């Protein structure tokens, strides 16, 4: 018995009517009924619609990196350099703002 569900061919057991489940046996795939253990060899057209999935334990699929670091304090020289850079940045920014506001008013 076959039914078409969302474009996938599903096979049901001819003996008991349960959905057949794909299993890999040696180098071929067969459909096995979970209730009566009836087996059907899979043809290529049916094989395309079925996918064999394996559950992976959460420990194996979840990996976490633990990063540790130390907070570095700035030296007085580095702090002074940053302060100077910031002052230059503010002066340049203010000049650019004044220039753009003068051009906008013309």
C-alpha positions in Angstrom: 0.0 0.0 0.0 1.4 3.5 -1.0 0.2 6.9 0.0 1.5 10.2 -1.2 2.2 12.8 1.6 3.6 16.2 0.6 5.3 14.7 -2.5 6.9 11.7 -0.6 5.9 8.1 -1.3 5.3 6.3 2.0 4.9 2.6 2.1 2.6 0.9 4.6 2.8 -2.8 5.6 0.5 -5.0 3.4 -0.1 -7.3 6.4 -0.8 -4.9 9.3 -1.0 -1.4 7.8 1.7 0.2 9.9 4.2 2.6 8.3 7.3 0.8 6.9 10.6 2.1 8.3 13.8 2.1 6.3 16.8 0.2 7.6 20.2 -0.4 6.0 21.1 -4.1 5.7 24.6 -4.8 4.2 24.8 -2.6 1.1 21.0 -2.2 0.5 18.1 -0.5 2.1 15.0 -2.4 3.1 11.7 -1.3 4.6 10.7 -3.1 7.8 7.4 -3.0 9.6 8.0 -2.1 13.3 5.0 -4.3 14.4 5.1 -7.5 12.4 8.7 -7.3 11.1 7.6 -7.8 7.5 10.4 -6.6 5.1 10.3 -5.2 1.6 13.4 -4.5 -0.5 13.5 -0.8 -1.5 13.5 0.2 -5.2 15.3 3.4 -6.2 12.1 5.4 -6.6 11.1 4.7 -3.0 14.6 5.2 -1.7 14.6 8.8 -2.9 11.6 9.6 -0.6 13.0 7.9 2.6 15.9 9.2 4.7 17.7 7.2 7.4 18.3 9.5 10.4 20.4 8.8 13.4 20.0 10.6 16.8 23.3 12.0 18.1 23.7 12.4 21.8 23.8 16.1 23.0 27.3 15.6 24.5 28.6 14.7 21.0 26.9 17.5 19.1 27.5 20.4 21.5 31.0 21.7 21.9 31.8 24.7 24.0 35.0 26.7 24.1 36.0 28.2 27.4 38.1 31.3 27.0 39.9 32.8 29.9 41.7 36.1 29.8 43.3 38.7 32.1 42.5 42.4 32.2 45.4 44.4 31.2 46.0 47.8 32.8 47.2 50.7 30.7 50.5 52.2 31.4 50.6 56.0 32.1 52.3 56.5 28.7 49.5 54.6 26.9 46.8 56.4 28.8 48.4 59.8 27.8 48.5 58.7 24.1 44.9 57.7 24.2 43.9 61.0 25.7 45.9 62.9 23.0 44.3 60.9 20.2 40.8 61.6 21.7 41.5 65.3 21.9 42.6 65.4 18.2 39.6 63.3 17.2 37.2 65.7 19.0 38.8 68.8 17.4 38.6 67.2 14.0 35.0 66.2 14.5 34.0 69.7 15.7 35.7 71.3 12.7 33.9 68.9 10.4 30.6 69.7 12.0 31.2 73.4 11.8 32.1 73.1 8.1 29.1 71.0 7.2 26.7 73.4 9.1 28.2 76.4 7.2 27.8 74.6 3.9 24.2 73.6 4.7 23.2 77.2 5.6 24.4 78.6 2.2 
